[in-house]
Amino acid sequence: MITVPHEAQDWAQQIWRKIEIKMSAQCGRLGVCAPYAAINGRYTDKMTDNIYWWTNGFWPGMLWIMYHAGGEDRYLKTARAIEERLDAALAGFEGLHHDVGFMWMLASVLDWRLTSDKDARRRALHAVNLLAGRYNPRGRFIRAWNRDCTGWIIIDCMMNLSLLYWAAAESEDPRFKFIAMDHADTALKFLLREDGSCAHIAVLDPQSGTLLEIPAGQGYASGSSWTRGQAWALYGFTISYCHTGEIRYREAAARIARYFCDEIARYAYVPPVDFRAPDEPRLIDTSAGAIAACGLLALHEIDGSAGYGETALKIVQALEAAHGDWDSSTDGIIKMATAQYHGKTEERHVPLIYGDYFFLEALNRLCGRDLQIW
């Protein structure tokens, strides 16, 4: 449980009351769809055109958080119905990739933890075996995406490792933990820089694990600092430390946190898409701030003396003040998220479901609720 000053708790509770109104309206309007980007104030169902899409677990994750907070049965029923729809992705299999952790950690592991539903446990164990099957034992990494990406690793996958850590404990089978730690060590070696920034992608030789290339990825350019990637790294290495107790992961998370905190302070705590991009055009990614805030709050629980909690609170408050949308007739909670620097215009400066999710997760922590998610 995060410890914050009383005035901060009061603020979080005030915003939570707004969340309850907004989520109630969205639950009735969105139902069992899987939102992604809110265009003109409306989320559409991503599952209808891509059952395998990486964000399809975030809406049920939000619903499970709401169910845990208030016990309203409709949140359980809606989340469970989406989880059942995702069975088609497990059955189809070929479109799934490294992000099964994002999908079933939130859709099924949360279900299992909150309701002890055996079907939810089965789904999560199915997904974790698919994730473990992507492990390259020569390079000691989990490969990203499909097609011609056999040697690719990405910083995002640090978050997916939580599914492996959960399965190791749940099944009492340490091989899942070994795979997760091998991948974390490879990411530490090739993706994290000395200054605490990180690359998005490393291309390795799938036969040997030798580094071949560091492409630009979703940031501005190779060698730049894509903010959502920094946030994935910050939270991901913190999660690995929490599950293993290995000090190298804590030190990595702290190094990333120091870098991120120094950088985001220059932007009034609302991050750009890339810390090293040109000043113009000024592209914002609120989702990076929400993710980083969650990581900083998790780090604060480990070390309460480093100022992580204070910075996390400043980020969450800045996001809400500048970009919160509390109109119950529109979809999306936090506006101005951007999927990637050179990406589609319809994925730029709009609400994105993972930005909403991580804002909700951060606020839930600030309200003092003890819910294990990752």
Secondary structure, DSSP 8 states (H G I E B T S, - for coil): -----HHHHHHHHHHHHHHHHHHHHHHHHHTT----BEETTEE--GGGT-TT-TTTTHHHHHHHHHHHHH--HHHHHHHHHHHHHTHHHHHH-TT--TTHHHHHIIIIIHHHHHH--HHHHHHHHHHHHHHHTTEETTTTEE--SSTT-TTEEETTHHHHHHHHHHHHHHHT-THHHHHHHHHHHHHHHHTB-TTS-B-SEEEE-TTT--EEE---TTSSSTTS-BHHHHHHHHHHHHHHHHHH--HHHHHHHHHHHHHHHHHHHTTTT--BSBTTS-SSS--B-HHHHHHHHHHHHHHHHH-TTSSHHHHHHHHHHHHHHHHB---TTSS-SB--B-S-TTS-GGGSSB-BHHHHHHHHHHHHHHTT------
